[in-house]
Amino acid sequence: MRSSLQCLLTYRSTTSAVALWDALRQRTAQILQESNTEPSMVITNEIARRVTDWKTLIKKDHLMHLAGLKYMFRCAQHNQAFSALLLQHNPLFDYVINND
């Protein structure tokens, strides 16, 4: 594909301004028609797929975060139960009784 400057230099010496303007308009119309055909649907589908992938990743990340929170909660409950069992079998030193 040639740049607009190359088109201008090619057409400048051999054609009039009206013919040059028509050629540029036709080229622009052709580019617009090519961009409005099937590839735009492919691009739209690609964008939709990426958005869906992004939402899936966000959901997975959120689920992983929730799994981590559940694990921390279960560990805290386990540690609390274990601490209660230890305190039941081996009470803390009572400073009031021993200081009298």
Secondary structure, DSSP 8 states (H G I E B T S, - for coil): ---HHHHHHHHHTTS-HHHHHHHHHHHHHHHHHHHTSHHHHHHHHHHHHHHHHHHHHHHHHHHHHHHHHHHHHHHHHHHHHHHHHHHHHS----HHHHH-
